[in-house]
């Protein structure tokens, strides 16, 4: 994933999560949704947005990498 200089809002991240819901593992979707119920730093919002961006278009290997990173984020 390339680095982006744009800050993504909370609403951007929630909308991106919803748009990728049918492609994410159900439990991971729920964990991220729950994680977003609390205020998060801009850096975390940006990272979450980019992990979810084009999730539906990436390879299975890339999905696994993203799933692992998303899991690490929500478990910290």
mmCIF file of the N, C-alpha and C atoms, coordinates in Angstrom:
data_MODEL
# 
_entry.id   MODEL 
# 
loop_
_atom_site.group_PDB 
_atom_site.id 
_atom_site.type_symbol 
_atom_site.label_atom_id 
_atom_site.label_alt_id 
_atom_site.label_comp_id 
_atom_site.label_asym_id 
_atom_site.label_entity_id 
_atom_site.label_seq_id 
_atom_site.pdbx_PDB_ins_code 
_atom_site.Cartn_x 
_atom_site.Cartn_y 
_atom_site.Cartn_z 
_atom_site.occupancy 
_atom_site.B_iso_or_equiv 
_atom_site.pdbx_formal_charge 
_atom_site.auth_seq_id 
_atom_site.auth_comp_id 
_atom_site.auth_asym_id 
_atom_site.auth_atom_id 
_atom_site.pdbx_PDB_model_num 
ATOM 1   N N  . UNK A 1 1  ? 0.838   -1.175  0.000  1.00 0.00 ? 1  UNK A N  1 
ATOM 2   C CA . UNK A 1 1  ? 0.000   0.000   0.000  1.00 0.00 ? 1  UNK A CA 1 
ATOM 3   C C  . UNK A 1 1  ? 0.885   1.241   0.000  1.00 0.00 ? 1  UNK A C  1 
ATOM 4   N N  . UNK A 1 2  ? 0.543   2.174   -0.834 1.00 0.00 ? 2  UNK A N  1 
ATOM 5   C CA . UNK A 1 2  ? 1.322   3.398   -0.891 1.00 0.00 ? 2  UNK A CA 1 
ATOM 6   C C  . UNK A 1 2  ? 0.902   4.335   0.232  1.00 0.00 ? 2  UNK A C  1 
ATOM 7   N N  . UNK A 1 3  ? 1.815   5.219   0.582  1.00 0.00 ? 3  UNK A N  1 
ATOM 8   C CA . UNK A 1 3  ? 1.529   6.153   1.656  1.00 0.00 ? 3  UNK A CA 1 
ATOM 9   C C  . UNK A 1 3  ? 0.685   7.297   1.118  1.00 0.00 ? 3  UNK A C  1 
ATOM 10  N N  . UNK A 1 4  ? -0.310  7.678   1.895  1.00 0.00 ? 4  UNK A N  1 
ATOM 11  C CA . UNK A 1 4  ? -1.246  8.726   1.510  1.00 0.00 ? 4  UNK A CA 1 
ATOM 12  C C  . UNK A 1 4  ? -1.094  9.877   2.480  1.00 0.00 ? 4  UNK A C  1 
ATOM 13  N N  . UNK A 1 5  ? -1.114  11.075  1.973  1.00 0.00 ? 5  UNK A N  1 
ATOM 14  C CA . UNK A 1 5  ? -0.971  12.262  2.821  1.00 0.00 ? 5  UNK A CA 1 
ATOM 15  C C  . UNK A 1 5  ? -2.321  12.809  3.278  1.00 0.00 ? 5  UNK A C  1 
ATOM 16  N N  . UNK A 1 6  ? -3.403  12.229  2.807  1.00 0.00 ? 6  UNK A N  1 
ATOM 17  C CA . UNK A 1 6  ? -4.739  12.691  3.139  1.00 0.00 ? 6  UNK A CA 1 
ATOM 18  C C  . UNK A 1 6  ? -5.204  12.089  4.463  1.00 0.00 ? 6  UNK A C  1 
ATOM 19  N N  . UNK A 1 7  ? -5.757  12.939  5.330  1.00 0.00 ? 7  UNK A N  1 
ATOM 20  C CA . UNK A 1 7  ? -6.349  12.442  6.570  1.00 0.00 ? 7  UNK A CA 1 
ATOM 21  C C  . UNK A 1 7  ? -7.784  12.011  6.300  1.00 0.00 ? 7  UNK A C  1 
ATOM 22  N N  . UNK A 1 8  ? -8.127  10.824  6.742  1.00 0.00 ? 8  UNK A N  1 
ATOM 23  C CA . UNK A 1 8  ? -9.465  10.283  6.544  1.00 0.00 ? 8  UNK A CA 1 
ATOM 24  C C  . UNK A 1 8  ? -10.253 10.435  7.835  1.00 0.00 ? 8  UNK A C  1 
ATOM 25  N N  . UNK A 1 9  ? -11.479 10.913  7.700  1.00 0.00 ? 9  UNK A N  1 
ATOM 26  C CA . UNK A 1 9  ? -12.323 11.156  8.866  1.00 0.00 ? 9  UNK A CA 1 
ATOM 27  C C  . UNK A 1 9  ? -12.864 9.843   9.425  1.00 0.00 ? 9  UNK A C  1 
ATOM 28  N N  . UNK A 1 10 ? -13.409 9.940   10.621 1.00 0.00 ? 10 UNK A N  1 
ATOM 29  C CA . UNK A 1 10 ? -14.090 8.803   11.230 1.00 0.00 ? 10 UNK A CA 1 
ATOM 30  C C  . UNK A 1 10 ? -15.182 8.298   10.287 1.00 0.00 ? 10 UNK A C  1 
ATOM 31  N N  . UNK A 1 11 ? -15.959 9.222   9.726  1.00 0.00 ? 11 UNK A N  1 
ATOM 32  C CA . UNK A 1 11 ? -17.041 8.845   8.799  1.00 0.00 ? 11 UNK A CA 1 
ATOM 33  C C  . UNK A 1 11 ? -16.496 8.135   7.567  1.00 0.00 ? 11 UNK A C  1 
ATOM 34  N N  . UNK A 1 12 ? -15.351 8.580   7.056  1.00 0.00 ? 12 UNK A N  1 
ATOM 35  C CA . UNK A 1 12 ? -14.722 7.910   5.905  1.00 0.00 ? 12 UNK A CA 1 
ATOM 36  C C  . UNK A 1 12 ? -14.435 6.448   6.231  1.00 0.00 ? 12 UNK A C  1 
ATOM 37  N N  . UNK A 1 13 ? -13.883 6.226   7.423  1.00 0.00 ? 13 UNK A N  1 
ATOM 38  C CA . UNK A 1 13 ? -13.504 4.868   7.821  1.00 0.00 ? 13 UNK A CA 1 
ATOM 39  C C  . UNK A 1 13 ? -14.750 4.004   8.011  1.00 0.00 ? 13 UNK A C  1 
ATOM 40  N N  . UNK A 1 14 ? -15.752 4.531   8.669  1.00 0.00 ? 14 UNK A N  1 
ATOM 41  C CA . UNK A 1 14 ? -16.991 3.776   8.876  1.00 0.00 ? 14 UNK A CA 1 
ATOM 42  C C  . UNK A 1 14 ? -17.644 3.450   7.532  1.00 0.00 ? 14 UNK A C  1 
ATOM 43  N N  . UNK A 1 15 ? -17.683 4.411   6.632  1.00 0.00 ? 15 UNK A N  1 
ATOM 44  C CA . UNK A 1 15 ? -18.260 4.172   5.304  1.00 0.00 ? 15 UNK A CA 1 
ATOM 45  C C  . UNK A 1 15 ? -17.468 3.125   4.525  1.00 0.00 ? 15 UNK A C  1 
ATOM 46  N N  . UNK A 1 16 ? -16.147 3.183   4.630  1.00 0.00 ? 16 UNK A N  1 
ATOM 47  C CA . UNK A 1 16 ? -15.310 2.200   3.934  1.00 0.00 ? 16 UNK A CA 1 
ATOM 48  C C  . UNK A 1 16 ? -15.539 0.816   4.531  1.00 0.00 ? 16 UNK A C  1 
ATOM 49  N N  . UNK A 1 17 ? -15.622 0.731   5.858  1.00 0.00 ? 17 UNK A N  1 
ATOM 50  C CA . UNK A 1 17 ? -15.901 -0.543  6.515  1.00 0.00 ? 17 UNK A CA 1 
ATOM 51  C C  . UNK A 1 17 ? -17.224 -1.116  6.019  1.00 0.00 ? 17 UNK A C  1 
ATOM 52  N N  . UNK A 1 18 ? -18.248 -0.289  5.967  1.00 0.00 ? 18 UNK A N  1 
ATOM 53  C CA . UNK A 1 18 ? -19.567 -0.753  5.510  1.00 0.00 ? 18 UNK A CA 1 
ATOM 54  C C  . UNK A 1 18 ? -19.521 -1.203  4.054  1.00 0.00 ? 18 UNK A C  1 
ATOM 55  N N  . UNK A 1 19 ? -18.761 -0.502  3.225  1.00 0.00 ? 19 UNK A N  1 
ATOM 56  C CA . UNK A 1 19 ? -18.701 -0.862  1.804  1.00 0.00 ? 19 UNK A CA 1 
ATOM 57  C C  . UNK A 1 19 ? -17.971 -2.186  1.575  1.00 0.00 ? 19 UNK A C  1 
ATOM 58  N N  . UNK A 1 20 ? -17.152 -2.591  2.535  1.00 0.00 ? 20 UNK A N  1 
ATOM 59  C CA . UNK A 1 20 ? -16.377 -3.824  2.397  1.00 0.00 ? 20 UNK A CA 1 
ATOM 60  C C  . UNK A 1 20 ? -16.929 -4.956  3.264  1.00 0.00 ? 20 UNK A C  1 
ATOM 61  N N  . UNK A 1 21 ? -18.024 -4.700  3.942  1.00 0.00 ? 21 UNK A N  1 
ATOM 62  C CA . UNK A 1 21 ? -18.595 -5.657  4.900  1.00 0.00 ? 21 UNK A CA 1 
ATOM 63  C C  . UNK A 1 21 ? -18.762 -7.062  4.313  1.00 0.00 ? 21 UNK A C  1 
ATOM 64  N N  . UNK A 1 22 ? -19.289 -7.156  3.125  1.00 0.00 ? 22 UNK A N  1 
ATOM 65  C CA . UNK A 1 22 ? -19.566 -8.476  2.549  1.00 0.00 ? 22 UNK A CA 1 
ATOM 66  C C  . UNK A 1 22 ? -18.303 -9.222  2.135  1.00 0.00 ? 22 UNK A C  1 
ATOM 67  N N  . UNK A 1 23 ? -17.163 -8.554  2.118  1.00 0.00 ? 23 UNK A N  1 
ATOM 68  C CA . UNK A 1 23 ? -15.900 -9.185  1.732  1.00 0.00 ? 23 UNK A CA 1 
ATOM 69  C C  . UNK A 1 23 ? -15.033 -9.553  2.933  1.00 0.00 ? 23 UNK A C  1 
ATOM 70  N N  . UNK A 1 24 ? -15.298 -8.913  4.070  1.00 0.00 ? 24 UNK A N  1 
ATOM 71  C CA . UNK A 1 24 ? -14.518 -9.167  5.286  1.00 0.00 ? 24 UNK A CA 1 
ATOM 72  C C  . UNK A 1 24 ? -15.049 -10.389 6.019  1.00 0.00 ? 24 UNK A C  1 
ATOM 73  N N  . UNK A 1 25 ? -14.157 -11.112 6.716  1.00 0.00 ? 25 UNK A N  1 
ATOM 74  C CA . UNK A 1 25 ? -14.661 -12.165 7.609  1.00 0.00 ? 25 UNK A CA 1 
ATOM 75  C C  . UNK A 1 25 ? -15.614 -11.526 8.625  1.00 0.00 ? 25 UNK A C  1 
ATOM 76  N N  . UNK A 1 26 ? -16.717 -12.202 8.908  1.00 0.00 ? 26 UNK A N  1 
ATOM 77  C CA . UNK A 1 26 ? -17.761 -11.641 9.768  1.00 0.00 ? 26 UNK A CA 1 
ATOM 78  C C  . UNK A 1 26 ? -17.231 -11.216 11.128 1.00 0.00 ? 26 UNK A C  1 
ATOM 79  N N  . UNK A 1 27 ? -16.398 -12.048 11.746 1.00 0.00 ? 27 UNK A N  1 
ATOM 80  C CA . UNK A 1 27 ? -15.880 -11.701 13.072 1.00 0.00 ? 27 UNK A CA 1 
ATOM 81  C C  . UNK A 1 27 ? -14.975 -10.477 13.000 1.00 0.00 ? 27 UNK A C  1 
ATOM 82  N N  . UNK A 1 28 ? -14.151 -10.379 11.968 1.00 0.00 ? 28 UNK A N  1 
ATOM 83  C CA . UNK A 1 28 ? -13.249 -9.241  11.827 1.00 0.00 ? 28 UNK A CA 1 
ATOM 84  C C  . UNK A 1 28 ? -14.043 -7.955  11.607 1.00 0.00 ? 28 UNK A C  1 
ATOM 85  N N  . UNK A 1 29 ? -15.072 -8.034  10.807 1.00 0.00 ? 29 UNK A N  1 
ATOM 86  C CA . UNK A 1 29 ? -15.951 -6.870  10.604 1.00 0.00 ? 29 UNK A CA 1 
ATOM 87  C C  . UNK A 1 29 ? -16.493 -6.391  11.952 1.00 0.00 ? 29 UNK A C  1 
ATOM 88  N N  . UNK A 1 30 ? -16.994 -7.308  12.759 1.00 0.00 ? 30 UNK A N  1 
ATOM 89  C CA . UNK A 1 30 ? -17.546 -6.958  14.067 1.00 0.00 ? 30 UNK A CA 1 
ATOM 90  C C  . UNK A 1 30 ? -16.517 -6.356  14.996 1.00 0.00 ? 30 UNK A C  1 
ATOM 91  N N  . UNK A 1 31 ? -15.311 -6.898  14.981 1.00 0.00 ? 31 UNK A N  1 
ATOM 92  C CA . UNK A 1 31 ? -14.244 -6.374  15.840 1.00 0.00 ? 31 UNK A CA 1 
ATOM 93  C C  . UNK A 1 31 ? -13.890 -4.943  15.450 1.00 0.00 ? 31 UNK A C  1 
ATOM 94  N N  . UNK A 1 32 ? -13.759 -4.698  14.144 1.00 0.00 ? 32 UNK A N  1 
ATOM 95  C CA . UNK A 1 32 ? -13.413 -3.353  13.685 1.00 0.00 ? 32 UNK A CA 1 
ATOM 96  C C  . UNK A 1 32 ? -14.554 -2.391  13.996 1.00 0.00 ? 32 UNK A C  1 
ATOM 97  N N  . UNK A 1 33 ? -15.772 -2.825  13.775 1.00 0.00 ? 33 UNK A N  1 
ATOM 98  C CA . UNK A 1 33 ? -16.929 -1.985  14.066 1.00 0.00 ? 33 UNK A CA 1 
ATOM 99  C C  . UNK A 1 33 ? -16.936 -1.610  15.554 1.00 0.00 ? 33 UNK A C  1 
ATOM 100 N N  . UNK A 1 34 ? -16.715 -2.580  16.425 1.00 0.00 ? 34 UNK A N  1 
ATOM 101 C CA . UNK A 1 34 ? -16.666 -2.324  17.866 1.00 0.00 ? 34 UNK A CA 1 
ATOM 102 C C  . UNK A 1 34 ? -15.496 -1.390  18.222 1.00 0.00 ? 34 UNK A C  1 
ATOM 103 N N  . UNK A 1 35 ? -14.345 -1.627  17.604 1.00 0.00 ? 35 UNK A N  1 
ATOM 104 C CA . UNK A 1 35 ? -13.148 -0.820  17.841 1.00 0.00 ? 35 UNK A CA 1 
ATOM 105 C C  . UNK A 1 35 ? -13.416 0.654   17.532 1.00 0.00 ? 35 UNK A C  1 
ATOM 106 N N  . UNK A 1 36 ? -14.219 0.896   16.521 1.00 0.00 ? 36 UNK A N  1 
ATOM 107 C CA . UNK A 1 36 ? -14.495 2.272   16.098 1.00 0.00 ? 36 UNK A CA 1 
ATOM 108 C C  . UNK A 1 36 ? -15.522 2.981   16.974 1.00 0.00 ? 36 UNK A C  1 
ATOM 109 N N  . UNK A 1 37 ? -16.054 2.295   17.975 1.00 0.00 ? 37 UNK A N  1 
ATOM 110 C CA . UNK A 1 37 ? -17.011 2.934   18.882 1.00 0.00 ? 37 UNK A CA 1 
ATOM 111 C C  . UNK A 1 37 ? -16.314 3.916   19.828 1.00 0.00 ? 37 UNK A C  1 
ATOM 112 N N  . UNK A 1 38 ? -14.997 3.773   19.974 1.00 0.00 ? 38 UNK A N  1 
ATOM 113 C CA . UNK A 1 38 ? -14.217 4.694   20.796 1.00 0.00 ? 38 UNK A CA 1 
ATOM 114 C C  . UNK A 1 38 ? -13.419 5.630   19.887 1.00 0.00 ? 38 UNK A C  1 
ATOM 115 N N  . UNK A 1 39 ? -13.062 6.779   20.416 1.00 0.00 ? 39 UNK A N  1 
ATOM 116 C CA . UNK A 1 39 ? -12.274 7.741   19.651 1.00 0.00 ? 39 UNK A CA 1 
ATOM 117 C C  . UNK A 1 39 ? -10.896 7.158   19.337 1.00 0.00 ? 39 UNK A C  1 
ATOM 118 N N  . UNK A 1 40 ? -10.429 7.368   18.125 1.00 0.00 ? 40 UNK A N  1 
ATOM 119 C CA . UNK A 1 40 ? -9.137  6.845   17.685 1.00 0.00 ? 40 UNK A CA 1 
ATOM 120 C C  . UNK A 1 40 ? -8.289  7.967   17.109 1.00 0.00 ? 40 UNK A C  1 
ATOM 121 N N  . UNK A 1 41 ? -6.979  7.765   17.129 1.00 0.00 ? 41 UNK A N  1 
ATOM 122 C CA . UNK A 1 41 ? -6.074  8.782   16.601 1.00 0.00 ? 41 UNK A CA 1 
ATOM 123 C C  . UNK A 1 41 ? -6.212  8.876   15.083 1.00 0.00 ? 41 UNK A C  1 
ATOM 124 N N  . UNK A 1 42 ? -5.776  10.015  14.559 1.00 0.00 ? 42 UNK A N  1 
ATOM 125 C CA . UNK A 1 42 ? -5.827  10.209  13.110 1.00 0.00 ? 42 UNK A CA 1 
ATOM 126 C C  . UNK A 1 42 ? -4.971  9.172   12.397 1.00 0.00 ? 42 UNK A C  1 
ATOM 127 N N  . UNK A 1 43 ? -3.824  8.853   12.951 1.00 0.00 ? 43 UNK A N  1 
ATOM 128 C CA . UNK A 1 43 ? -2.953  7.840   12.330 1.00 0.00 ? 43 UNK A CA 1 
ATOM 129 C C  . UNK A 1 43 ? -3.657  6.490   12.224 1.00 0.00 ? 43 UNK A C  1 
ATOM 130 N N  . UNK A 1 44 ? -4.354  6.108   13.276 1.00 0.00 ? 44 UNK A N  1 
ATOM 131 C CA . UNK A 1 44 ? -5.089  4.838   13.245 1.00 0.00 ? 44 UNK A CA 1 
ATOM 132 C C  . UNK A 1 44 ? -6.246  4.881   12.258 1.00 0.00 ? 44 UNK A C  1 
ATOM 133 N N  . UNK A 1 45 ? -6.960  5.988   12.212 1.00 0.00 ? 45 UNK A N  1 
ATOM 134 C CA . UNK A 1 45 ? -8.049  6.111   11.236 1.00 0.00 ? 45 UNK A CA 1 
ATOM 135 C C  . UNK A 1 45 ? -7.514  5.990   9.816  1.00 0.00 ? 45 UNK A C  1 
ATOM 136 N N  . UNK A 1 46 ? -6.395  6.644   9.550  1.00 0.00 ? 46 UNK A N  1 
ATOM 137 C CA . UNK A 1 46 ? -5.790  6.571   8.214  1.00 0.00 ? 46 UNK A CA 1 
ATOM 138 C C  . UNK A 1 46 ? -5.367  5.144   7.883  1.00 0.00 ? 46 UNK A C  1 
ATOM 139 N N  . UNK A 1 47 ? -4.748  4.471   8.844  1.00 0.00 ? 47 UNK A N  1 
ATOM 140 C CA . UNK A 1 47 ? -4.301  3.099   8.594  1.00 0.00 ? 47 UNK A CA 1 
ATOM 141 C C  . UNK A 1 47 ? -5.496  2.174   8.351  1.00 0.00 ? 47 UNK A C  1 
ATOM 142 N N  . UNK A 1 48 ? -6.513  2.294   9.174  1.00 0.00 ? 48 UNK A N  1 
ATOM 143 C CA . UNK A 1 48 ? -7.705  1.467   8.982  1.00 0.00 ? 48 UNK A CA 1 
ATOM 144 C C  . UNK A 1 48 ? -8.325  1.708   7.609  1.00 0.00 ? 48 UNK A C  1 
ATOM 145 N N  . UNK A 1 49 ? -8.428  2.966   7.213  1.00 0.00 ? 49 UNK A N  1 
ATOM 146 C CA . UNK A 1 49 ? -9.000  3.284   5.907  1.00 0.00 ? 49 UNK A CA 1 
ATOM 147 C C  . UNK A 1 49 ? -8.222  2.585   4.798  1.00 0.00 ? 49 UNK A C  1 
ATOM 148 N N  . UNK A 1 50 ? -6.907  2.649   4.864  1.00 0.00 ? 50 UNK A N  1 
ATOM 149 C CA . UNK A 1 50 ? -6.100  2.066   3.791  1.00 0.00 ? 50 UNK A CA 1 
ATOM 150 C C  . UNK A 1 50 ? -6.074  0.539   3.822  1.00 0.00 ? 50 UNK A C  1 
ATOM 151 N N  . UNK A 1 51 ? -6.238  -0.044  4.985  1.00 0.00 ? 51 UNK A N  1 
ATOM 152 C CA . UNK A 1 51 ? -6.365  -1.502  5.055  1.00 0.00 ? 51 UNK A CA 1 
ATOM 153 C C  . UNK A 1 51 ? -7.682  -1.964  4.442  1.00 0.00 ? 51 UNK A C  1 
ATOM 154 N N  . UNK A 1 52 ? -8.703  -1.145  4.569  1.00 0.00 ? 52 UNK A N  1 
ATOM 155 C CA . UNK A 1 52 ? -10.022 -1.496  4.034  1.00 0.00 ? 52 UNK A CA 1 
ATOM 156 C C  . UNK A 1 52 ? -10.195 -1.097  2.564  1.00 0.00 ? 52 UNK A C  1 
ATOM 157 N N  . UNK A 1 53 ? -9.417  -0.108  2.139  1.00 0.00 ? 53 UNK A N  1 
ATOM 158 C CA . UNK A 1 53 ? -9.540  0.407   0.767  1.00 0.00 ? 53 UNK A CA 1 
ATOM 159 C C  . UNK A 1 53 ? -9.242  -0.698  -0.250 1.00 0.00 ? 53 UNK A C  1 
ATOM 160 N N  . UNK A 1 54 ? -10.157 -0.876  -1.184 1.00 0.00 ? 54 UNK A N  1 
ATOM 161 C CA . UNK A 1 54 ? -10.032 -1.866  -2.256 1.00 0.00 ? 54 UNK A CA 1 
ATOM 162 C C  . UNK A 1 54 ? -9.801  -3.284  -1.730 1.00 0.00 ? 54 UNK A C  1 
ATOM 163 N N  . UNK A 1 55 ? -10.261 -3.538  -0.503 1.00 0.00 ? 55 UNK A N  1 
ATOM 164 C CA . UNK A 1 55 ? -10.127 -4.861  0.096  1.00 0.00 ? 55 UNK A CA 1 
ATOM 165 C C  . UNK A 1 55 ? -10.729 -5.924  -0.816 1.00 0.00 ? 55 UNK A C  1 
ATOM 166 N N  . UNK A 1 56 ? -11.837 -5.589  -1.447 1.00 0.00 ? 56 UNK A N  1 
ATOM 167 C CA . UNK A 1 56 ? -12.540 -6.534  -2.322 1.00 0.00 ? 56 UNK A CA 1 
ATOM 168 C C  . UNK A 1 56 ? -11.760 -6.878  -3.581 1.00 0.00 ? 56 UNK A C  1 
ATOM 169 N N  . UNK A 1 57 ? -10.767 -6.082  -3.927 1.00 0.00 ? 57 UNK A N  1 
ATOM 170 C CA . UNK A 1 57 ? -10.032 -6.282  -5.177 1.00 0.00 ? 57 UNK A CA 1 
ATOM 171 C C  . UNK A 1 57 ? -8.670  -6.944  -5.001 1.00 0.00 ? 57 UNK A C  1 
ATOM 172 N N  . UNK A 1 58 ? -8.204  -7.081  -3.773 1.00 0.00 ? 58 UNK A N  1 
ATOM 173 C CA . UNK A 1 58 ? -6.857  -7.618  -3.551 1.00 0.00 ? 58 UNK A CA 1 
ATOM 174 C C  . UNK A 1 58 ? -6.863  -9.145  -3.557 1.00 0.00 ? 58 UNK A C  1 
ATOM 175 N N  . UNK A 1 59 ? -5.680  -9.705  -3.707 1.00 0.00 ? 59 UNK A N  1 
ATOM 176 C CA . UNK A 1 59 ? -5.527  -11.157 -3.728 1.00 0.00 ? 59 UNK A CA 1 
ATOM 177 C C  . UNK A 1 59 ? -5.804  -11.753 -2.344 1.00 0.00 ? 59 UNK A C  1 
ATOM 178 N N  . UNK A 1 60 ? -6.010  -13.056 -2.316 1.00 0.00 ? 60 UNK A N  1 
ATOM 179 C CA . UNK A 1 60 ? -6.222  -13.747 -1.032 1.00 0.00 ? 60 UNK A CA 1 
ATOM 180 C C  . UNK A 1 60 ? -5.023  -13.560 -0.107 1.00 0.00 ? 60 UNK A C  1 
ATOM 181 N N  . UNK A 1 61 ? -3.825  -13.572 -0.672 1.00 0.00 ? 61 UNK A N  1 
ATOM 182 C CA . UNK A 1 61 ? -2.614  -13.380 0.135  1.00 0.00 ? 61 UNK A CA 1 
ATOM 183 C C  . UNK A 1 61 ? -2.607  -11.993 0.767  1.00 0.00 ? 61 UNK A C  1 
ATOM 184 N N  . UNK A 1 62 ? -2.967  -10.972 -0.018 1.00 0.00 ? 62 UNK A N  1 
ATOM 185 C CA . UNK A 1 62 ? -3.016  -9.605  0.508  1.00 0.00 ? 62 UNK A CA 1 
ATOM 186 C C  . UNK A 1 62 ? -4.132  -9.456  1.535  1.00 0.00 ? 62 UNK A C  1 
ATOM 187 N N  . UNK A 1 63 ? -5.242  -10.133 1.326  1.00 0.00 ? 63 UNK A N  1 
ATOM 188 C CA . UNK A 1 63 ? -6.324  -10.091 2.326  1.00 0.00 ? 63 UNK A CA 1 
ATOM 189 C C  . UNK A 1 63 ? -5.843  -10.662 3.650  1.00 0.00 ? 63 UNK A C  1 
ATOM 190 N N  . UNK A 1 64 ? -5.095  -11.741 3.582  1.00 0.00 ? 64 UNK A N  1 
ATOM 191 C CA . UNK A 1 64 ? -4.579  -12.348 4.813  1.00 0.00 ? 64 UNK A CA 1 
ATOM 192 C C  . UNK A 1 64 ? -3.664  -11.378 5.551  1.00 0.00 ? 64 UNK A C  1 
ATOM 193 N N  . UNK A 1 65 ? -2.813  -10.695 4.814  1.00 0.00 ? 65 UNK A N  1 
ATOM 194 C CA . UNK A 1 65 ? -1.925  -9.693  5.419  1.00 0.00 ? 65 UNK A CA 1 
ATOM 195 C C  . UNK A 1 65 ? -2.750  -8.588  6.075  1.00 0.00 ? 65 UNK A C  1 
ATOM 196 N N  . UNK A 1 66 ? -3.742  -8.102  5.352  1.00 0.00 ? 66 UNK A N  1 
ATOM 197 C CA . UNK A 1 66 ? -4.590  -7.029  5.886  1.00 0.00 ? 66 UNK A CA 1 
ATOM 198 C C  . UNK A 1 66 ? -5.405  -7.514  7.079  1.00 0.00 ? 66 UNK A C  1 
ATOM 199 N N  . UNK A 1 67 ? -5.935  -8.731  6.998  1.00 0.00 ? 67 UNK A N  1 
ATOM 200 C CA . UNK A 1 67 ? -6.696  -9.287  8.124  1.00 0.00 ? 67 UNK A CA 1 
ATOM 201 C C  . UNK A 1 67 ? -5.826  -9.366  9.370  1.00 0.00 ? 67 UNK A C  1 
ATOM 202 N N  . UNK A 1 68 ? -4.586  -9.809  9.196  1.00 0.00 ? 68 UNK A N  1 
ATOM 203 C CA . UNK A 1 68 ? -3.670  -9.909  10.332 1.00 0.00 ? 68 UNK A CA 1 
ATOM 204 C C  . UNK A 1 68 ? -3.401  -8.540  10.944 1.00 0.00 ? 68 UNK A C  1 
ATOM 205 N N  . UNK A 1 69 ? -3.192  -7.538  10.099 1.00 0.00 ? 69 UNK A N  1 
ATOM 206 C CA . UNK A 1 69 ? -2.919  -6.188  10.606 1.00 0.00 ? 69 UNK A CA 1 
ATOM 207 C C  . UNK A 1 69 ? -4.159  -5.617  11.291 1.00 0.00 ? 69 UNK A C  1 
ATOM 208 N N  . UNK A 1 70 ? -5.321  -5.793  10.702 1.00 0.00 ? 70 UNK A N  1 
ATOM 209 C CA . UNK A 1 70 ? -6.557  -5.329  11.323 1.00 0.00 ? 70 UNK A CA 1 
ATOM 210 C C  . UNK A 1 70 ? -6.767  -5.994  12.679 1.00 0.00 ? 70 UNK A C  1 
ATOM 211 N N  . UNK A 1 71 ? -6.494  -7.284  12.761 1.00 0.00 ? 71 UNK A N  1 
ATOM 212 C CA . UNK A 1 71 ? -6.620  -7.998  14.023 1.00 0.00 ? 71 UNK A CA 1 
ATOM 213 C C  . UNK A 1 71 ? -5.650  -7.449  15.060 1.00 0.00 ? 71 UNK A C  1 
ATOM 214 N N  . UNK A 1 72 ? -4.425  -7.180  14.646 1.00 0.00 ? 72 UNK A N  1 
ATOM 215 C CA . UNK A 1 72 ? -3.431  -6.604  15.572 1.00 0.00 ? 72 UNK A CA 1 
ATOM 216 C C  . UNK A 1 72 ? -3.899  -5.259  16.097 1.00 0.00 ? 72 UNK A C  1 
ATOM 217 N N  . UNK A 1 73 ? -4.443  -4.434  15.220 1.00 0.00 ? 73 UNK A N  1 
ATOM 218 C CA . UNK A 1 73 ? -4.893  -3.106  15.628 1.00 0.00 ? 73 UNK A CA 1 
ATOM 219 C C  . UNK A 1 73 ? -6.013  -3.201  16.663 1.00 0.00 ? 73 UNK A C  1 
ATOM 220 N N  . UNK A 1 74 ? -7.026  -3.994  16.376 1.00 0.00 ? 74 UNK A N  1 
ATOM 221 C CA . UNK A 1 74 ? -8.186  -4.026  17.280 1.00 0.00 ? 74 UNK A CA 1 
ATOM 222 C C  . UNK A 1 74 ? -7.901  -4.761  18.585 1.00 0.00 ? 74 UNK A C  1 
ATOM 223 N N  . UNK A 1 75 ? -6.863  -5.562  18.622 1.00 0.00 ? 75 UNK A N  1 
ATOM 224 C CA . UNK A 1 75 ? -6.522  -6.282  19.844 1.00 0.00 ? 75 UNK A CA 1 
ATOM 225 C C  . UNK A 1 75 ? -5.542  -5.535  20.734 1.00 0.00 ? 75 UNK A C  1 
ATOM 226 N N  . UNK A 1 76 ? -5.104  -4.361  20.323 1.00 0.00 ? 76 UNK A N  1 
ATOM 227 C CA . UNK A 1 76 ? -4.176  -3.584  21.153 1.00 0.00 ? 76 UNK A CA 1 
ATOM 228 C C  . UNK A 1 76 ? -4.877  -2.558  21.978 1.00 0.00 ? 76 UNK A C  1 
# 
